[in-house]
Amino acid sequence: MTDAHLVVMTAPDRTTAEALAASVVGERLAACASLLPGLTSLFWWDGKIDRCEEVLLLLKTCADRVPALIARAAELHPYDVPEVLALPVDEGFGPYLDWVRREARGSADE
């Protein structure tokens, strides 16, 4: 078990996704954001099934940054109820996990 988390979030378009990613990475709430365009979502909203094209964000962070990351994402997001899910990372490449931990918290050299 590690303290790394993968936070999954959707955005309505690439511009919004890039702005969200730049904010949370810039604020050191996440070490990295990967954007995956071309996502089609089907979901219940206002009593009917809705469909939209979205961009998926994969945010890498550590456990102690998750609450602040979720709060900031909700604050910045244009959706009334944004999808923001935090998933613990059980295993991974040690040096990468060390990098996530270091960068999500800010480097001691800065």
C-alpha positions as CSV (number, residue, x, y, z in Angstrom):
1,M,0.0,0.0,0.0
2,T,1.2,3.5,-0.8
3,D,-0.1,7.0,0.1
4,A,-0.6,7.8,-3.7
5,H,-4.0,8.5,-5.1
6,L,-5.4,8.7,-8.6
7,V,-8.1,11.4,-8.7
8,V,-10.5,11.0,-11.7
9,M,-12.4,14.0,-12.9
10,T,-14.4,14.9,-16.0
11,A,-14.6,18.3,-17.7
12,P,-16.9,19.5,-20.5
13,D,-14.2,20.4,-23.0
14,R,-10.4,20.5,-23.4
15,T,-10.1,24.2,-22.5
16,T,-11.8,23.7,-19.2
17,A,-9.8,20.5,-18.5
18,E,-6.6,22.3,-19.2
19,A,-7.5,25.2,-16.9
20,L,-8.5,22.8,-14.1
21,A,-5.3,20.8,-14.6
22,A,-3.1,23.9,-14.6
23,S,-4.7,25.2,-11.4
24,V,-4.4,22.0,-9.3
25,V,-0.9,21.2,-10.6
26,G,0.2,24.8,-10.2
27,E,-1.1,24.9,-6.7
28,R,0.7,21.6,-5.9
29,L,-2.5,19.8,-5.1
30,A,-1.5,17.2,-7.8
31,A,1.9,16.3,-9.2
32,C,0.6,15.6,-12.6
33,A,-2.6,15.7,-14.7
34,S,-3.2,13.6,-17.8
35,L,-6.0,14.6,-20.1
36,L,-7.9,12.1,-22.2
37,P,-10.3,13.7,-24.7
38,G,-13.0,11.9,-26.6
39,L,-14.9,10.5,-23.6
40,T,-18.7,10.0,-24.0
41,S,-20.7,10.0,-20.8
42,L,-24.2,8.7,-20.3
43,F,-25.8,9.5,-17.0
44,W,-29.0,10.3,-15.2
45,W,-29.7,14.1,-14.8
46,D,-32.9,15.9,-14.0
47,G,-34.9,12.7,-14.3
48,K,-33.7,11.6,-17.7
49,I,-30.7,10.0,-19.3
50,D,-28.3,12.7,-20.6
51,R,-25.3,12.3,-23.0
52,C,-22.3,14.5,-23.4
53,E,-18.8,14.5,-24.8
54,E,-16.2,15.2,-22.1
55,V,-12.5,15.1,-21.3
56,L,-11.2,12.8,-18.6
57,L,-8.6,14.1,-16.2
58,L,-6.3,11.7,-14.3
59,L,-4.7,13.5,-11.4
60,K,-1.9,12.0,-9.4
61,T,-1.4,13.1,-5.8
62,C,-0.9,11.8,-2.3
63,A,-3.4,11.0,0.4
64,D,-3.0,14.1,2.4
65,R,-3.6,16.4,-0.6
66,V,-6.9,14.6,-1.7
67,P,-9.3,16.7,0.4
68,A,-7.9,20.0,-0.7
69,L,-7.8,18.8,-4.3
70,I,-11.4,17.7,-4.2
71,A,-12.5,21.0,-2.6
72,R,-10.5,23.1,-5.2
73,A,-11.8,21.1,-8.1
74,A,-15.4,21.6,-7.0
75,E,-14.7,25.3,-6.5
76,L,-13.3,25.7,-10.0
77,H,-15.5,23.3,-11.9
78,P,-18.3,24.6,-14.1
79,Y,-20.7,21.6,-13.3
80,D,-23.1,21.8,-10.4
81,V,-22.1,18.3,-9.4
82,P,-18.7,17.5,-10.9
83,E,-17.4,14.0,-11.0
84,V,-14.3,13.9,-8.7
85,L,-13.3,10.4,-7.5
86,A,-10.2,9.6,-5.5
87,L,-8.9,6.1,-5.8
88,P,-6.0,4.8,-3.6
89,V,-3.0,3.4,-5.5
90,D,-2.0,0.0,-4.0
91,E,1.2,-0.5,-5.9
92,G,3.4,1.3,-8.4
93,F,6.9,2.0,-9.5
94,G,8.7,3.3,-6.4
95,P,10.6,6.1,-8.0
96,Y,7.4,7.4,-9.7
97,L,5.5,7.2,-6.4
98,D,8.3,9.1,-4.7
99,W,8.1,11.8,-7.4
100,V,4.3,12.1,-7.0
101,R,4.7,12.5,-3.2
102,R,7.5,15.1,-3.6
103,E,5.8,17.2,-6.3
104,A,2.3,17.2,-4.9
105,R,3.7,18.6,-1.6
106,G,6.2,20.9,-3.2
107,S,9.9,20.5,-3.4
108,A,12.2,21.4,-0.5
109,D,14.4,23.2,-3.0
110,E,11.8,25.8,-3.9
